[in-house]
Amino acid sequence: MRKHALVLMVIALGAFPSVRSAAVLHPFHTSITQIDYDPKTQVFEVSLRVFTDDFETALAREGNQPIKLDETGQHDALIEGYLRKQFGFTDPAGLRKAARFIGKEFEVEATWIYLEVPCPPPVSGLRLRNALLTEVFEDQVNVVNFTYLSAKRTYLFKADNALQPLD
């Protein structure tokens, strides 16, 4: 009987992924970022996807209190502050480009965060810092898909290479 209960539990966990704990779901730590340049508005449109539980852990450290993200704007200031520290563009002179926080959306286990970064041409010499969650997880890998006009590149960011030129 115990064996049947175990089999049923395994089947239920497979059929209903939201029942499983996030730690079981992803033994790896990664984020995915899509950056597209809109030449009409001269803005980089940024979409960041992070595991919600990982992001809550980082924000809890940042704010020194437990965090449970939701659809309200209650934690938006904390999110914006964290992103300013861990993610951003710098110009060739090392000056940081201002980012506008557009909002966030939730999936079952992921959070999407949206930013816009005004950047009139030329954009040569830009560097990107993506240190998201690297202060929490030593194995964190941040994948960035970068599109500027017709050029497309993919970059991998880790704790030891969190700042890279966008060429």
DANORTA-V641487 format. One line per field, one symbol per residue. phi: phi as a letter, one per 40 degrees, with the letter a starting at -180 (. if undefined). psi: psi as a letter, one per 40 degrees, with the letter a starting at -180 (. if undefined). burial: # if it has 9 or more other C-alpha atoms within 8 Angstrom, else .. A space follows every 10 residues. Layout:
# DANORTA-V641487
phi = ???
psi = ???
burial = ???
This chain:
# DANORTA-V641487
phi = .ccccccccc cccccbdccc cccccbcbba bbbbbbcbcc cfbccbbbbb cdcccccccc cccfacbbca cccdbdcccc cccdcbaicb cdcgccccbb cciabbbdbb bbbbbbbcac ccbcgcbbbb bdgccbbccc bbcbcbbbfc cbabbbbbdc acbbccb
psi = dddddddddd dddddgdedi iddddgeihi ihhhhhhhdd efhhhhhhhi hddddddddd ddefiihhia eiededdddd dddddehiii ideehhhhih hdaiihadei hhhhihhhgi iieieiihhg fhededhdeh hhhhhhhhbe hhihihhide fehiig.
burial = .......... ..#......# ........## ########.. .######### ##.####### .......... .......### .##..##### ##....#.#. ...#.#..## #########. ....###### #####....# #######... ......###. .###...
